[in-house]
């Protein structure tokens, strides 16, 4: 995710208490789209989030993903966030 730390995205303001994580990531996807990025969010992502930030969307995304165990891939201008599947 270090590549996102060096990019200055559009600033957004989020204030959620027990917000749905999938919906919050979807809001970030809308902001990223304005800057030419696509964020694809796996529909299996579930959870609640408390967040109160006013920062560029990419910095908010880095903060959120630092606290969860999802797989994130960046391919050109596409950011894919999915549930990690462990093979037995």
Secondary structure as UniProt FT lines:
FT   HELIX           2..5
FT   STRAND          11..20
FT   HELIX           21..34
FT   TURN            35..36
FT   STRAND          38..41
FT   TURN            43..44
FT   STRAND          48..56
FT   HELIX           57..66
FT   STRAND          70..75
FT   TURN            76..77
FT   STRAND          78..83
//
